[in-house]
């Protein structure tokens, strides 16, 4: 599942949430520190994990 990065507009805390793409489209996360719903999604690097070892 993808990891999404957010920054809280109220307390300025940066945090990550792992959720499905469908869930991301319907659910708005809250800050784990202050519980504010005023969060902005950040752009982050893409990470892919495969099942095979190199």
N, CA, C and O atoms as a MOPAC input file, in Angstrom:
PM7 MOZYME 1SCF
protein

 N      0.83500 1    -1.18100 1     0.00000 1
 C      0.00000 1     0.00000 1     0.00000 1
 C      0.87900 1     1.24300 1     0.00000 1
 O      1.97900 1     1.22800 1     0.55200 1
 N      0.40200 1     2.30700 1    -0.61100 1
 C      1.17900 1     3.55000 1    -0.67200 1
 C      1.27100 1     4.24900 1     0.68400 1
 O      0.39200 1     4.12100 1     1.53600 1
 N      2.35900 1     4.98900 1     0.85300 1
 C      2.56400 1     5.82700 1     2.02600 1
 C      2.39500 1     7.27700 1     1.59800 1
 O      3.01100 1     7.71700 1     0.62700 1
 N      1.57200 1     8.01100 1     2.31000 1
 C      1.31200 1     9.41700 1     1.99900 1
 C      1.88400 1    10.28300 1     3.11300 1
 O      1.76200 1     9.95300 1     4.29300 1
 N      2.51600 1    11.40500 1     2.72600 1
 C      3.09700 1    12.32900 1     3.68600 1
 C      2.23100 1    13.57900 1     3.78400 1
 O      1.73800 1    14.09000 1     2.77900 1
 N      2.05600 1    14.05900 1     5.00800 1
 C      1.24900 1    15.23900 1     5.26400 1
 C      1.98000 1    16.16600 1     6.22400 1
 O      2.87600 1    15.74600 1     6.95600 1
 N      1.58000 1    17.44400 1     6.20700 1
 C      2.05700 1    18.41300 1     7.18100 1
 C      0.82700 1    19.12300 1     7.74600 1
 O     -0.04500 1    19.57500 1     7.00400 1
 N      0.77700 1    19.20900 1     9.06800 1
 C     -0.34200 1    19.85600 1     9.74700 1
 C     -0.19800 1    21.37000 1     9.63200 1
 O      0.87400 1    21.91500 1     9.89200 1
 N     -1.27700 1    22.05000 1     9.24100 1
 C     -1.26000 1    23.50300 1     9.10600 1
 C     -1.34700 1    24.19200 1    10.46800 1
 O     -1.01200 1    25.37000 1    10.58900 1
 N     -1.79200 1    23.46600 1    11.48700 1
 C     -1.95300 1    24.05400 1    12.81700 1
 C     -0.67000 1    23.96700 1    13.64400 1
 O     -0.21400 1    24.97700 1    14.17900 1
 N     -0.08000 1    22.76400 1    13.75500 1
 C      1.10800 1    22.58500 1    14.60900 1
 C      2.39200 1    22.38200 1    13.80300 1
 O      3.47400 1    22.29200 1    14.38300 1
 N      2.28600 1    22.30900 1    12.48400 1
 C      3.42500 1    22.17600 1    11.56700 1
 C      4.14700 1    20.83000 1    11.66200 1
 O      5.28900 1    20.71400 1    11.21800 1
 N      3.50400 1    19.82500 1    12.22600 1
 C      4.11200 1    18.49300 1    12.32200 1
 C      3.99900 1    17.76500 1    10.98500 1
 O      2.96700 1    17.83100 1    10.31800 1
 N      5.06400 1    17.07500 1    10.60200 1
 C      5.09200 1    16.27100 1     9.38400 1
 C      4.86700 1    14.81600 1     9.79300 1
 O      5.49900 1    14.33500 1    10.73300 1
 N      3.96100 1    14.10400 1     9.08800 1
 C      3.67800 1    12.71300 1     9.42500 1
 C      3.32800 1    11.92200 1     8.17500 1
 O      3.00300 1    12.48800 1     7.13100 1
 N      3.40000 1    10.59600 1     8.30300 1
 C      3.10800 1     9.68400 1     7.19200 1
 C      1.96100 1     8.76000 1     7.56900 1
 O      1.80100 1     8.37900 1     8.72900 1
 N      1.16600 1     8.40800 1     6.56300 1
 C      0.06100 1     7.46700 1     6.75300 1
 C      0.08400 1     6.46900 1     5.60400 1
 O      0.23200 1     6.84600 1     4.44200 1
 N     -0.06400 1     5.19900 1     5.94200 1
 C     -0.15200 1     4.13700 1     4.93400 1
 C     -1.63400 1     3.81600 1     4.75300 1
 O     -2.31400 1     3.42800 1     5.70300 1
 N     -2.13000 1     3.98400 1     3.51600 1
 C     -3.52800 1     3.66900 1     3.22400 1
 C     -3.67500 1     3.31000 1     1.74800 1
 O     -2.82700 1     3.65100 1     0.92400 1
 N     -4.74700 1     2.62700 1     1.43700 1
 C     -4.99500 1     2.22500 1     0.05600 1
 C     -5.31500 1     3.45600 1    -0.79800 1
 O     -5.64600 1     4.51900 1    -0.27200 1
 N     -5.21300 1     3.29800 1    -2.10100 1
 C     -5.51300 1     4.40100 1    -3.01900 1
 C     -6.99300 1     4.78600 1    -2.91500 1
 O     -7.32800 1     5.97000 1    -2.94300 1
 N     -7.86300 1     3.80900 1    -2.79600 1
 C     -9.29000 1     4.07600 1    -2.66300 1
 C     -9.57400 1     4.83800 1    -1.35900 1
 O    -10.34100 1     5.80100 1    -1.35100 1
 N     -8.96100 1     4.40500 1    -0.28200 1
 C     -9.14400 1     5.05800 1     1.00900 1
 C     -8.61300 1     6.49600 1     0.96900 1
 O     -9.20600 1     7.39500 1     1.56500 1
 N     -7.50300 1     6.70700 1     0.27000 1
 C     -6.92100 1     8.04200 1     0.14800 1
 C     -7.87200 1     9.01100 1    -0.54200 1
 O     -7.90400 1    10.19700 1    -0.21300 1
 N     -8.64100 1     8.50900 1    -1.49000 1
 C     -9.58100 1     9.35200 1    -2.20700 1
 C    -10.82000 1     9.71700 1    -1.41000 1
 O    -11.50100 1    10.68400 1    -1.74800 1
 N    -11.12800 1     8.97100 1    -0.36400 1
 C    -12.36000 1     9.21000 1     0.38800 1
 C    -12.13700 1     9.68800 1     1.81500 1
 O    -13.03900 1    10.28600 1     2.40200 1
 N    -10.97400 1     9.44700 1     2.38600 1
 C    -10.72500 1     9.75800 1     3.79300 1
 C     -9.74600 1    10.91800 1     3.94400 1
 O     -8.72100 1    10.95400 1     3.26400 1
 N    -10.04800 1    11.85100 1     4.81400 1
 C     -9.15200 1    12.97800 1     5.09800 1
 C     -8.47400 1    12.70000 1     6.44800 1
 O     -9.16100 1    12.60100 1     7.46500 1
 N     -7.14600 1    12.57200 1     6.47700 1
 C     -6.47000 1    12.24100 1     7.74000 1
 C     -6.44600 1    13.41000 1     8.71400 1
 O     -6.62500 1    14.56600 1     8.33100 1
 N     -6.22100 1    13.08100 1     9.98600 1
 C     -6.06200 1    14.07700 1    11.03700 1
 C     -4.64800 1    13.98400 1    11.58400 1
 O     -4.02200 1    12.92500 1    11.54400 1
 N     -4.15500 1    15.09700 1    12.09200 1
 C     -2.82300 1    15.15200 1    12.67000 1
 C     -2.77100 1    14.27400 1    13.92700 1
 O     -3.64400 1    14.38300 1    14.78800 1
 N     -1.75100 1    13.40100 1    14.04000 1
 C     -1.65500 1    12.54600 1    15.22300 1
 C     -1.24900 1    13.31100 1    16.48500 1
 O     -1.43100 1    12.80300 1    17.59200 1
 N     -0.70700 1    14.51500 1    16.34200 1
 C     -0.26800 1    15.30100 1    17.50300 1
 C     -1.39800 1    16.15500 1    18.07700 1
 O     -1.66700 1    16.10800 1    19.27700 1
 N     -2.06200 1    16.94100 1    17.21300 1
 C     -3.07400 1    17.88400 1    17.70500 1
 C     -4.49800 1    17.55400 1    17.25400 1
 O     -5.43900 1    18.24600 1    17.64400 1
 N     -4.67000 1    16.51800 1    16.44600 1
 C     -5.97400 1    16.05200 1    15.93500 1
 C     -6.66200 1    17.03900 1    14.99100 1
 O     -7.86900 1    16.94200 1    14.77000 1
 N     -5.91700 1    17.97200 1    14.44300 1
 C     -6.47600 1    18.91900 1    13.49400 1
 C     -6.71100 1    18.25000 1    12.14100 1
 O     -5.93000 1    17.39600 1    11.71800 1
 N     -7.78100 1    18.64000 1    11.47200 1
 C     -8.06500 1    18.11900 1    10.12700 1
 C     -7.45400 1    19.02400 1     9.06100 1
 O     -7.57300 1    18.73900 1     7.86900 1
 N     -6.80600 1    20.10500 1     9.47200 1
 C     -6.17300 1    21.04000 1     8.52900 1
 C     -4.78100 1    20.53100 1     8.16700 1
 O     -3.77600 1    21.02900 1     8.67400 1
 N     -4.73300 1    19.54000 1     7.28900 1
 C     -3.46100 1    18.95800 1     6.85800 1
 C     -3.29400 1    19.12100 1     5.35800 1
 O     -4.27100 1    19.10500 1     4.60900 1
 N     -2.05900 1    19.27800 1     4.92700 1
 C     -1.73800 1    19.41600 1     3.51000 1
 C     -0.86200 1    18.25100 1     3.08900 1
 O      0.10300 1    17.90600 1     3.77100 1
 N     -1.20600 1    17.64800 1     1.95700 1
 C     -0.41200 1    16.53700 1     1.45800 1
 C      0.88800 1    17.06400 1     0.86000 1
 O      0.89100 1    18.06900 1     0.14900 1
 N      1.99300 1    16.37900 1     1.15600 1
 C      3.30400 1    16.74200 1     0.63400 1
 C      3.66800 1    15.82300 1    -0.51500 1
 O      3.20000 1    14.68700 1    -0.58500 1
 N      4.49500 1    16.31100 1    -1.40600 1
 C      5.01900 1    15.47200 1    -2.47200 1
 C      6.19000 1    14.69200 1    -1.89900 1
 O      7.04100 1    15.25200 1    -1.20800 1
 N      6.23000 1    13.41300 1    -2.18500 1
 C      7.30500 1    12.57700 1    -1.65700 1
 C      7.83800 1    11.67000 1    -2.75600 1
 O      7.22800 1    11.52400 1    -3.81600 1
 N      8.97300 1    11.07300 1    -2.48500 1
 C      9.60800 1    10.17400 1    -3.44800 1
 C      8.79300 1     8.89000 1    -3.57100 1
 O      8.15300 1     8.45100 1    -2.61600 1
 N      8.82800 1     8.30400 1    -4.74600 1
 C      8.14400 1     7.04000 1    -4.99700 1
 C      9.03100 1     5.89600 1    -4.53600 1
 O     10.23400 1     5.89400 1    -4.79600 1
 N      8.44200 1     4.92800 1    -3.85400 1
 C      9.18800 1     3.77300 1    -3.36300 1
 C      8.44200 1     2.51800 1    -3.77600 1
 O      7.25200 1     2.37400 1    -3.49900 1
 N      9.14700 1     1.60900 1    -4.44100 1
 C      8.52200 1     0.33700 1    -4.84800 1
 C      9.31200 1    -0.82200 1    -4.23400 1
 O     10.54200 1    -0.84600 1    -4.27600 1
 N      8.58900 1    -1.76300 1    -3.67400 1
 C      9.21400 1    -2.93800 1    -3.08100 1
 C      8.77600 1    -4.15300 1    -3.89500 1
 O      7.58600 1    -4.36400 1    -4.12800 1
 N      9.74500 1    -4.93700 1    -4.31900 1
 C      9.43300 1    -6.12500 1    -5.11400 1
 C      9.57900 1    -7.37200 1    -4.25300 1
 O     10.15000 1    -7.32900 1    -3.16300 1
 N      9.06300 1    -8.46200 1    -4.75300 1
 C      9.12600 1    -9.71600 1    -4.01800 1
 C     10.42300 1   -10.48500 1    -4.21700 1
 O     10.72100 1   -11.39400 1    -3.44200 1
 N     11.19100 1   -10.14500 1    -5.22900 1
 C     12.43700 1   -10.85900 1    -5.51200 1
 C     13.63200 1   -10.16800 1    -4.87900 1
 O     13.69500 1    -8.94100 1    -4.81100 1
 N     14.57300 1   -10.97000 1    -4.42000 1
 C     15.82600 1   -10.41400 1    -3.89300 1
 C     16.83200 1   -10.31800 1    -5.01700 1
 O     16.87300 1   -11.18200 1    -5.89300 1
 N     17.64800 1    -9.27100 1    -5.00100 1
 C     18.65700 1    -9.09300 1    -6.04100 1
 C     19.93200 1    -9.80700 1    -5.68400 1
 O     20.89700 1    -9.76700 1    -6.44700 1

